[in-house]
Amino acid sequence: MKVQRRLCDSKRHTVGYKVSGQWRTRNEATKLAKAGRIDGVTVYRRGRNHYIQSLPGHRNLYDLPITIEA
C-alpha cells in the first residue's frame, strides 16, 4: 500500500491519509504502518502520540497533494 494524499483541516493540520484509494484516519494509518503494510513510511512517537514519517529516499508526506476537509 502507498500513501497518495493527505486530508487536512482548515488550519492545514493532517487529519488523515488516502492509502491505496481509501481514506484512513491518522490513527488507522499509524496502525497499518506499524504492521508494515504501508510502503515508504515508519512510525515514530512524540510524547503520547504516534505519527507516520516517510523513510529516507522516499517521497516526503508533506509533498503529497492535499484535500481540505470542509
Gaussian input, Z-matrix of N, CA and C with variables (Angstrom, degrees):
# hf/3-21g

backbone

0 1
 N
 C     1     B1
 C     2     B2     1     A1
 N     3     B3     2     A2     1     D1
 C     4     B4     3     A3     2     D2
 C     5     B5     4     A4     3     D3
 N     6     B6     5     A5     4     D4
 C     7     B7     6     A6     5     D5
 C     8     B8     7     A7     6     D6
 N     9     B9     8     A8     7     D7
 C    10    B10     9     A9     8     D8
 C    11    B11    10    A10     9     D9
 N    12    B12    11    A11    10    D10
 C    13    B13    12    A12    11    D11
 C    14    B14    13    A13    12    D12
 N    15    B15    14    A14    13    D13
 C    16    B16    15    A15    14    D14
 C    17    B17    16    A16    15    D15
 N    18    B18    17    A17    16    D16
 C    19    B19    18    A18    17    D17
 C    20    B20    19    A19    18    D18
 N    21    B21    20    A20    19    D19
 C    22    B22    21    A21    20    D20
 C    23    B23    22    A22    21    D21
 N    24    B24    23    A23    22    D22
 C    25    B25    24    A24    23    D23
 C    26    B26    25    A25    24    D24
 N    27    B27    26    A26    25    D25
 C    28    B28    27    A27    26    D26
 C    29    B29    28    A28    27    D27
 N    30    B30    29    A29    28    D28
 C    31    B31    30    A30    29    D29
 C    32    B32    31    A31    30    D30
 N    33    B33    32    A32    31    D31
 C    34    B34    33    A33    32    D32
 C    35    B35    34    A34    33    D33
 N    36    B36    35    A35    34    D34
 C    37    B37    36    A36    35    D35
 C    38    B38    37    A37    36    D36
 N    39    B39    38    A38    37    D37
 C    40    B40    39    A39    38    D38
 C    41    B41    40    A40    39    D39
 N    42    B42    41    A41    40    D40
 C    43    B43    42    A42    41    D41
 C    44    B44    43    A43    42    D42
 N    45    B45    44    A44    43    D43
 C    46    B46    45    A45    44    D44
 C    47    B47    46    A46    45    D45
 N    48    B48    47    A47    46    D46
 C    49    B49    48    A48    47    D47
 C    50    B50    49    A49    48    D48
 N    51    B51    50    A50    49    D49
 C    52    B52    51    A51    50    D50
 C    53    B53    52    A52    51    D51
 N    54    B54    53    A53    52    D52
 C    55    B55    54    A54    53    D53
 C    56    B56    55    A55    54    D54
 N    57    B57    56    A56    55    D55
 C    58    B58    57    A57    56    D56
 C    59    B59    58    A58    57    D57
 N    60    B60    59    A59    58    D58
 C    61    B61    60    A60    59    D59
 C    62    B62    61    A61    60    D60
 N    63    B63    62    A62    61    D61
 C    64    B64    63    A63    62    D62
 C    65    B65    64    A64    63    D63
 N    66    B66    65    A65    64    D64
 C    67    B67    66    A66    65    D65
 C    68    B68    67    A67    66    D66
 N    69    B69    68    A68    67    D67
 C    70    B70    69    A69    68    D68
 C    71    B71    70    A70    69    D69
 N    72    B72    71    A71    70    D70
 C    73    B73    72    A72    71    D71
 C    74    B74    73    A73    72    D72
 N    75    B75    74    A74    73    D73
 C    76    B76    75    A75    74    D74
 C    77    B77    76    A76    75    D75
 N    78    B78    77    A77    76    D76
 C    79    B79    78    A78    77    D77
 C    80    B80    79    A79    78    D78
 N    81    B81    80    A80    79    D79
 C    82    B82    81    A81    80    D80
 C    83    B83    82    A82    81    D81
 N    84    B84    83    A83    82    D82
 C    85    B85    84    A84    83    D83
 C    86    B86    85    A85    84    D84
 N    87    B87    86    A86    85    D85
 C    88    B88    87    A87    86    D86
 C    89    B89    88    A88    87    D87
 N    90    B90    89    A89    88    D88
 C    91    B91    90    A90    89    D89
 C    92    B92    91    A91    90    D90
 N    93    B93    92    A92    91    D91
 C    94    B94    93    A93    92    D92
 C    95    B95    94    A94    93    D93
 N    96    B96    95    A95    94    D94
 C    97    B97    96    A96    95    D95
 C    98    B98    97    A97    96    D96
 N    99    B99    98    A98    97    D97
 C   100   B100    99    A99    98    D98
 C   101   B101   100   A100    99    D99
 N   102   B102   101   A101   100   D100
 C   103   B103   102   A102   101   D101
 C   104   B104   103   A103   102   D102
 N   105   B105   104   A104   103   D103
 C   106   B106   105   A105   104   D104
 C   107   B107   106   A106   105   D105
 N   108   B108   107   A107   106   D106
 C   109   B109   108   A108   107   D107
 C   110   B110   109   A109   108   D108
 N   111   B111   110   A110   109   D109
 C   112   B112   111   A111   110   D110
 C   113   B113   112   A112   111   D111
 N   114   B114   113   A113   112   D112
 C   115   B115   114   A114   113   D113
 C   116   B116   115   A115   114   D114
 N   117   B117   116   A116   115   D115
 C   118   B118   117   A117   116   D116
 C   119   B119   118   A118   117   D117
 N   120   B120   119   A119   118   D118
 C   121   B121   120   A120   119   D119
 C   122   B122   121   A121   120   D120
 N   123   B123   122   A122   121   D121
 C   124   B124   123   A123   122   D122
 C   125   B125   124   A124   123   D123
 N   126   B126   125   A125   124   D124
 C   127   B127   126   A126   125   D125
 C   128   B128   127   A127   126   D126
 N   129   B129   128   A128   127   D127
 C   130   B130   129   A129   128   D128
 C   131   B131   130   A130   129   D129
 N   132   B132   131   A131   130   D130
 C   133   B133   132   A132   131   D131
 C   134   B134   133   A133   132   D132
 N   135   B135   134   A134   133   D133
 C   136   B136   135   A135   134   D134
 C   137   B137   136   A136   135   D135
 N   138   B138   137   A137   136   D136
 C   139   B139   138   A138   137   D137
 C   140   B140   139   A139   138   D138
 N   141   B141   140   A140   139   D139
 C   142   B142   141   A141   140   D140
 C   143   B143   142   A142   141   D141
 N   144   B144   143   A143   142   D142
 C   145   B145   144   A144   143   D143
 C   146   B146   145   A145   144   D144
 N   147   B147   146   A146   145   D145
 C   148   B148   147   A147   146   D146
 C   149   B149   148   A148   147   D147
 N   150   B150   149   A149   148   D148
 C   151   B151   150   A150   149   D149
 C   152   B152   151   A151   150   D150
 N   153   B153   152   A152   151   D151
 C   154   B154   153   A153   152   D152
 C   155   B155   154   A154   153   D153
 N   156   B156   155   A155   154   D154
 C   157   B157   156   A156   155   D155
 C   158   B158   157   A157   156   D156
 N   159   B159   158   A158   157   D157
 C   160   B160   159   A159   158   D158
 C   161   B161   160   A160   159   D159
 N   162   B162   161   A161   160   D160
 C   163   B163   162   A162   161   D161
 C   164   B164   163   A163   162   D162
 N   165   B165   164   A164   163   D163
 C   166   B166   165   A165   164   D164
 C   167   B167   166   A166   165   D165
 N   168   B168   167   A167   166   D166
 C   169   B169   168   A168   167   D167
 C   170   B170   169   A169   168   D168
 N   171   B171   170   A170   169   D169
 C   172   B172   171   A171   170   D170
 C   173   B173   172   A172   171   D171
 N   174   B174   173   A173   172   D172
 C   175   B175   174   A174   173   D173
 C   176   B176   175   A175   174   D174
 N   177   B177   176   A176   175   D175
 C   178   B178   177   A177   176   D176
 C   179   B179   178   A178   177   D177
 N   180   B180   179   A179   178   D178
 C   181   B181   180   A180   179   D179
 C   182   B182   181   A181   180   D180
 N   183   B183   182   A182   181   D181
 C   184   B184   183   A183   182   D182
 C   185   B185   184   A184   183   D183
 N   186   B186   185   A185   184   D184
 C   187   B187   186   A186   185   D185
 C   188   B188   187   A187   186   D186
 N   189   B189   188   A188   187   D187
 C   190   B190   189   A189   188   D188
 C   191   B191   190   A190   189   D189
 N   192   B192   191   A191   190   D190
 C   193   B193   192   A192   191   D191
 C   194   B194   193   A193   192   D192
 N   195   B195   194   A194   193   D193
 C   196   B196   195   A195   194   D194
 C   197   B197   196   A196   195   D195
 N   198   B198   197   A197   196   D196
 C   199   B199   198   A198   197   D197
 C   200   B200   199   A199   198   D198
 N   201   B201   200   A200   199   D199
 C   202   B202   201   A201   200   D200
 C   203   B203   202   A202   201   D201
 N   204   B204   203   A203   202   D202
 C   205   B205   204   A204   203   D203
 C   206   B206   205   A205   204   D204
 N   207   B207   206   A206   205   D205
 C   208   B208   207   A207   206   D206
 C   209   B209   208   A208   207   D207

   B1=1.4417
   B2=1.5238
   B3=1.3138
   B4=1.4641
   B5=1.5178
   B6=1.3201
   B7=1.4591
   B8=1.5274
   B9=1.3493
   B10=1.4559
   B11=1.5259
   B12=1.3411
   B13=1.4680
   B14=1.5237
   B15=1.3485
   B16=1.4619
   B17=1.5184
   B18=1.3242
   B19=1.4576
   B20=1.5196
   B21=1.3378
   B22=1.4612
   B23=1.5191
   B24=1.3443
   B25=1.4569
   B26=1.5322
   B27=1.3267
   B28=1.4596
   B29=1.5260
   B30=1.3415
   B31=1.4679
   B32=1.5291
   B33=1.3142
   B34=1.4732
   B35=1.5286
   B36=1.3428
   B37=1.4564
   B38=1.5191
   B39=1.3097
   B40=1.4569
   B41=1.5272
   B42=1.3318
   B43=1.4698
   B44=1.5173
   B45=1.3394
   B46=1.4555
   B47=1.5121
   B48=1.3287
   B49=1.4557
   B50=1.5210
   B51=1.3211
   B52=1.4566
   B53=1.5219
   B54=1.3228
   B55=1.4570
   B56=1.5208
   B57=1.3195
   B58=1.4639
   B59=1.5249
   B60=1.3307
   B61=1.4571
   B62=1.5139
   B63=1.3395
   B64=1.4602
   B65=1.5221
   B66=1.3489
   B67=1.4633
   B68=1.5228
   B69=1.3266
   B70=1.4670
   B71=1.5212
   B72=1.3263
   B73=1.4558
   B74=1.5253
   B75=1.3174
   B76=1.4610
   B77=1.5215
   B78=1.3280
   B79=1.4602
   B80=1.5314
   B81=1.3277
   B82=1.4647
   B83=1.5238
   B84=1.3343
   B85=1.4652
   B86=1.5239
   B87=1.3172
   B88=1.4677
   B89=1.5238
   B90=1.3179
   B91=1.4721
   B92=1.5256
   B93=1.3386
   B94=1.4632
   B95=1.5251
   B96=1.3237
   B97=1.4689
   B98=1.5247
   B99=1.3355
   B100=1.4642
   B101=1.5244
   B102=1.3199
   B103=1.4610
   B104=1.5298
   B105=1.3376
   B106=1.4557
   B107=1.5109
   B108=1.3342
   B109=1.4610
   B110=1.5272
   B111=1.3442
   B112=1.4705
   B113=1.5173
   B114=1.3270
   B115=1.4602
   B116=1.5296
   B117=1.3259
   B118=1.4565
   B119=1.5100
   B120=1.3353
   B121=1.4649
   B122=1.5252
   B123=1.3091
   B124=1.4524
   B125=1.5232
   B126=1.3174
   B127=1.4635
   B128=1.5195
   B129=1.3196
   B130=1.4558
   B131=1.5131
   B132=1.3119
   B133=1.4586
   B134=1.5244
   B135=1.3106
   B136=1.4628
   B137=1.5227
   B138=1.3235
   B139=1.4599
   B140=1.5145
   B141=1.3165
   B142=1.4740
   B143=1.5234
   B144=1.3291
   B145=1.4639
   B146=1.5208
   B147=1.3223
   B148=1.4556
   B149=1.5209
   B150=1.3180
   B151=1.4626
   B152=1.5163
   B153=1.3412
   B154=1.4604
   B155=1.5177
   B156=1.3104
   B157=1.4565
   B158=1.5163
   B159=1.3189
   B160=1.4577
   B161=1.5251
   B162=1.3142
   B163=1.4541
   B164=1.5301
   B165=1.3242
   B166=1.4686
   B167=1.5311
   B168=1.3201
   B169=1.4565
   B170=1.5200
   B171=1.3295
   B172=1.4591
   B173=1.5226
   B174=1.3139
   B175=1.4584
   B176=1.5274
   B177=1.3161
   B178=1.4535
   B179=1.5278
   B180=1.3221
   B181=1.4620
   B182=1.5242
   B183=1.3353
   B184=1.4615
   B185=1.5231
   B186=1.3174
   B187=1.4548
   B188=1.5199
   B189=1.3187
   B190=1.4637
   B191=1.5309
   B192=1.3153
   B193=1.4713
   B194=1.5328
   B195=1.3333
   B196=1.4599
   B197=1.5280
   B198=1.3145
   B199=1.4539
   B200=1.5172
   B201=1.3314
   B202=1.4578
   B203=1.5288
   B204=1.3264
   B205=1.4666
   B206=1.5163
   B207=1.3198
   B208=1.4784
   B209=1.4950
   A1=109.15
   A2=115.15
   A3=121.00
   A4=110.28
   A5=115.22
   A6=120.94
   A7=107.13
   A8=116.85
   A9=121.38
   A10=113.93
   A11=117.59
   A12=121.80
   A13=109.22
   A14=114.81
   A15=120.94
   A16=108.75
   A17=116.70
   A18=122.60
   A19=106.80
   A20=117.18
   A21=122.12
   A22=110.56
   A23=115.25
   A24=119.76
   A25=109.18
   A26=116.84
   A27=119.89
   A28=113.34
   A29=117.33
   A30=121.08
   A31=111.83
   A32=116.60
   A33=124.38
   A34=113.23
   A35=116.69
   A36=120.55
   A37=108.28
   A38=117.34
   A39=122.14
   A40=110.27
   A41=116.26
   A42=121.39
   A43=111.64
   A44=118.11
   A45=120.72
   A46=111.45
   A47=114.61
   A48=121.65
   A49=109.39
   A50=116.12
   A51=121.08
   A52=106.36
   A53=116.03
   A54=122.36
   A55=108.02
   A56=116.23
   A57=122.60
   A58=112.36
   A59=116.39
   A60=121.83
   A61=115.31
   A62=118.56
   A63=121.03
   A64=109.86
   A65=116.35
   A66=120.36
   A67=109.65
   A68=116.04
   A69=123.13
   A70=108.53
   A71=116.74
   A72=119.45
   A73=108.22
   A74=116.00
   A75=119.90
   A76=110.22
   A77=116.93
   A78=121.73
   A79=111.31
   A80=117.81
   A81=121.11
   A82=111.29
   A83=116.57
   A84=120.29
   A85=110.59
   A86=117.01
   A87=120.92
   A88=110.46
   A89=117.16
   A90=120.41
   A91=111.08
   A92=116.96
   A93=120.10
   A94=111.32
   A95=116.42
   A96=120.76
   A97=110.96
   A98=117.88
   A99=121.39
   A100=111.02
   A101=116.06
   A102=121.33
   A103=111.73
   A104=117.80
   A105=121.51
   A106=114.25
   A107=117.54
   A108=120.64
   A109=113.75
   A110=118.36
   A111=121.24
   A112=108.28
   A113=116.04
   A114=122.01
   A115=111.29
   A116=116.10
   A117=121.92
   A118=116.41
   A119=118.18
   A120=120.36
   A121=110.63
   A122=114.85
   A123=122.21
   A124=107.77
   A125=115.96
   A126=120.94
   A127=108.33
   A128=116.47
   A129=119.79
   A130=108.55
   A131=114.98
   A132=121.26
   A133=109.80
   A134=115.23
   A135=121.58
   A136=106.64
   A137=116.42
   A138=120.15
   A139=109.15
   A140=115.66
   A141=119.75
   A142=112.74
   A143=117.51
   A144=121.65
   A145=112.04
   A146=115.10
   A147=122.06
   A148=108.38
   A149=116.15
   A150=122.80
   A151=109.43
   A152=115.88
   A153=118.48
   A154=107.92
   A155=114.88
   A156=122.24
   A157=107.67
   A158=116.66
   A159=119.94
   A160=110.25
   A161=115.63
   A162=121.56
   A163=109.88
   A164=117.75
   A165=120.07
   A166=110.13
   A167=115.54
   A168=120.45
   A169=113.86
   A170=117.76
   A171=122.49
   A172=109.04
   A173=115.76
   A174=121.26
   A175=110.77
   A176=116.31
   A177=122.06
   A178=109.51
   A179=117.66
   A180=121.12
   A181=112.21
   A182=117.95
   A183=120.67
   A184=112.09
   A185=118.70
   A186=121.99
   A187=112.73
   A188=117.41
   A189=121.28
   A190=110.65
   A191=117.22
   A192=118.93
   A193=109.54
   A194=116.39
   A195=119.70
   A196=111.12
   A197=114.80
   A198=123.33
   A199=106.11
   A200=116.61
   A201=121.16
   A202=108.32
   A203=114.77
   A204=121.80
   A205=109.07
   A206=116.75
   A207=120.74
   A208=112.13
   D1=149.77
   D2=178.77
   D3=-131.11
   D4=149.03
   D5=175.42
   D6=-82.89
   D7=128.26
   D8=-175.65
   D9=-109.51
   D10=-34.34
   D11=-177.77
   D12=-147.85
   D13=162.21
   D14=172.32
   D15=-111.00
   D16=141.51
   D17=173.62
   D18=-102.78
   D19=122.43
   D20=-175.30
   D21=-120.63
   D22=153.13
   D23=172.89
   D24=-84.47
   D25=-175.15
   D26=-176.15
   D27=-64.89
   D28=-20.37
   D29=177.88
   D30=-92.80
   D31=7.70
   D32=179.73
   D33=69.03
   D34=26.24
   D35=173.24
   D36=-88.40
   D37=138.14
   D38=-177.50
   D39=-71.73
   D40=125.63
   D41=177.42
   D42=-115.99
   D43=-11.53
   D44=178.73
   D45=-172.52
   D46=176.27
   D47=-179.28
   D48=-138.17
   D49=149.81
   D50=172.19
   D51=-95.07
   D52=111.74
   D53=-176.48
   D54=-114.74
   D55=116.51
   D56=179.85
   D57=49.88
   D58=45.60
   D59=173.87
   D60=85.31
   D61=-0.50
   D62=-178.77
   D63=-125.36
   D64=133.83
   D65=179.31
   D66=-73.49
   D67=134.22
   D68=178.39
   D69=-128.73
   D70=146.49
   D71=173.58
   D72=-69.85
   D73=167.36
   D74=178.54
   D75=-61.39
   D76=-38.21
   D77=179.26
   D78=-65.70
   D79=-43.63
   D80=178.37
   D81=-63.61
   D82=-41.16
   D83=178.82
   D84=-64.42
   D85=-37.05
   D86=177.98
   D87=-64.54
   D88=-42.73
   D89=178.92
   D90=-63.47
   D91=-41.06
   D92=177.62
   D93=-64.34
   D94=-40.60
   D95=179.64
   D96=-66.63
   D97=-39.24
   D98=176.68
   D99=-60.42
   D100=-35.74
   D101=179.51
   D102=-79.61
   D103=-3.24
   D104=178.71
   D105=78.09
   D106=21.52
   D107=-175.68
   D108=-94.12
   D109=-7.96
   D110=178.10
   D111=-110.98
   D112=127.03
   D113=-178.89
   D114=-76.68
   D115=141.34
   D116=170.62
   D117=79.86
   D118=10.11
   D119=178.80
   D120=-131.92
   D121=160.29
   D122=173.99
   D123=-134.70
   D124=164.75
   D125=179.32
   D126=-104.13
   D127=134.66
   D128=173.25
   D129=-130.71
   D130=159.74
   D131=-175.56
   D132=-114.15
   D133=136.68
   D134=175.94
   D135=-133.83
   D136=106.14
   D137=-173.72
   D138=68.52
   D139=-128.18
   D140=177.57
   D141=-92.64
   D142=-5.80
   D143=-176.16
   D144=-96.08
   D145=147.37
   D146=174.43
   D147=-111.98
   D148=141.88
   D149=-178.30
   D150=-134.01
   D151=160.98
   D152=170.44
   D153=-101.14
   D154=148.34
   D155=-178.77
   D156=-140.38
   D157=142.35
   D158=-180.00
   D159=-71.18
   D160=147.38
   D161=177.46
   D162=-79.75
   D163=154.24
   D164=175.99
   D165=-57.12
   D166=137.77
   D167=-179.91
   D168=88.39
   D169=-3.26
   D170=177.40
   D171=-111.98
   D172=166.02
   D173=-178.38
   D174=-64.49
   D175=132.60
   D176=178.53
   D177=-66.09
   D178=136.19
   D179=-178.58
   D180=-63.10
   D181=-29.65
   D182=178.95
   D183=-74.73
   D184=-12.67
   D185=175.98
   D186=-87.61
   D187=-6.16
   D188=179.30
   D189=-69.52
   D190=153.05
   D191=173.76
   D192=-62.96
   D193=148.62
   D194=-178.94
   D195=-115.32
   D196=154.33
   D197=171.20
   D198=-121.93
   D199=130.38
   D200=-178.06
   D201=-91.42
   D202=127.61
   D203=178.92
   D204=-74.03
   D205=132.67
   D206=-178.11
   D207=-83.71

